[in-house]
């Protein structure tokens, strides 16, 4: 039987270096070694545990003793004195990633109306309009770059529309979103995190002013922000910092991450023409196809972080209070013990028990937005370019090697074959 | 007698409809939410039963 007295299993960057170009291009061989030989191991260079098998990742995500609150981390900077706290600090401290399990459940209950059908159907319409605009800009081009034409434009703007930012402030919002994410990444230096955090402050001020304006109205509005302001559960309501924390959560969950959604969806389908054809014939598979494409592409680079709130015996290892755990869910999505033939893209695959959107209390709050964005984009793409292929066979794919978080594809050229198809007709 | 009302998971939005049950997970149609086992978890996100609230459309 495994006990905490087992010697600590250790690895280093020679086994798993998420920043190496070879890994970014082709991560699966590394993931398979981690899953098979080191399902849990202390990474000497990253100074954190790396957990890679599906079973162990799933268990950690559902175990409240592993907190996403980086203040629990042994290397976290000390909390600031009250008079030095910024809007960023306050939104973080009251947010989904920082509060305890009961307070977290209260937050989720209060935010649920903002994700209700009537609010979401307004958002559907706004995002559809945005996506059609992106495709109109591509028009009849013979080739286009998915990254520049779609992936850069759609995600942050979708969230901006969701939270009611006017279209002329979408670039401002995008900058805000990127800096919010960078402020929370423990793989960046403390100095870089601090610099990014300061750049978020104009964005927080914008939302604080907007919340005050809405509160002064007789009715705060039926949109997302209005629903958060009006939300009430047994007399409890969200205060301004909590509403800012929801915006914070939406950004971290769904803006920069969704950039990869668009590139990897099209990369997956166009590199598997049989699956692209199948989706055209059976559009009811759309939601399953999106999740399967994300599982297959597994675009993450650096694992998700959790922090041990106490000493925990886990899978034969002793995880000490305050230590960081890299929950390598990208590897788990390719774990052959969970997924038969994990490198095969099969949009009809049964995806029960998948952890593509995480699991447990911190299940991705942006999941609905991901599905809406992904399906609207694919529907429009298939309608306009049913004969599309990857240019030169591989889309002349390239990666942003230094991205802080993802195996970010920053070039994917699609050949529309639209003019050729019209001539042949 | 337990009601046939729907329940929603406040974490992920999954709606449990007792009229439909979850046949793929061995939960027969007609099974009230209250009659699901205490250790039953949300099939979408894995959250425990106390993450659910009554849901009205």
Interface residues (C-beta under 8 A of the other chain):
Chain A: X58 X61 X62 X105 X108 X109 X112 X115 X352 X357 X358 X359 X360 X361 X363 X367 X368
Chain B: X8 X10 X11 X12 X13 X24 X43 X44 X45 X46 X47 X50 X51 X53
